[in-house]
Amino acid sequence: MDEKHLRTFLAIADTHSFHRAAARLNITQAAVSSRVRALEMQLDVDLFTRGPGGTALTEAGHHLRPYAEQMLSQWHQIRQGLGQQFANRIALRIGCQLSIWDTLLVDLTIWAEEELGKLPLTLNFDHESNALELLRNRMLDISITHEMPAGNDLTVHELPPERMILMAAEPCDLNNRDLPLFLNLQLGPAYDAAVREQLAGRSGHLFLGNAAMALHYMQNRGGMAFLPERMAAPLRASGHLSPVSGGQDFTVPCLAVYEPGGPAASTVAQVLPGLDHVLK
């Protein structure tokens, strides 16, 4: 049922005149008549009668009036409530390719709230899908990835690379015979090369693919994993994790990729400084 039809119905009921209802709504009398006919056809009833005393509601019209008033009141409350709820949000879909950046998106949300007075609307943590394809299919507006896109349809904003450090739940040396279980997060080519070079055949591997799961496992069952320095530093300072002696640091590229001419390009420009800030 069209909101305009109900407003027109109530205007006529209040003014007892098609002419005065048209003036109140700032539309033509023909438009008023057209809306009433459409509403009567939808309900299959006559809503008004015209006589010497003006326009009056029929019995069906009297029955409809309180429902129409209630429906419009509820619609006003819904529209006002949603407007207030989403007024301070950025309509931006942000995703990350690797699980080590899940917390980065949360940090970006906090930055946007504090610096812009707004919150990103959607955060995407789907690590199975290809981030660049999600961008090209416009399922994301910006993606944090380690992959440099081919072609020139996407713009790349280079962020500080992630320095990865081999950390363990207990102090240990990479040259020892007995090493804790290695939790393999499968973080791309640079990560795979470092794992092959430093850990091939030296430890059993548990493939998790999720940094938060690896940390939880290490804190409850032990083990070791390559973790981003920014993630490992507070755990190292608190004594919960230790760097593995003999482990070699390496870096994973961190790129913010987006479509330069996309519908969200101006909004992306607002949050890029936030990404630089939280990764500095």
Salt bridges, closest charged atoms under 4 A:
ASP2 OD2 - LYS4 NZ 3.27
GLU3 OE2 - ARG7 NH2 2.85
GLU3 OE2 - ARG79 NH1 3.97
ASP14 OD2 - ARG24 NH1 3.18
ASP14 OD1 - ARG65 NH2 2.39
GLU69 OE2 - ARG65 NE 3.38
ASP102 OD1 - HIS127 NE2 3.12
GLU133 OE2 - ARG136 NH1 3.91
ASP141 OD1 - ARG93 NH2 2.85
ASP153 OD2 - ARG136 NE 2.79
GLU162 OE2 - ARG230 NE 2.71
GLU259 OE2 - ARG138 NH2 2.79
ASP276 OD2 - HIS157 NE2 3.11
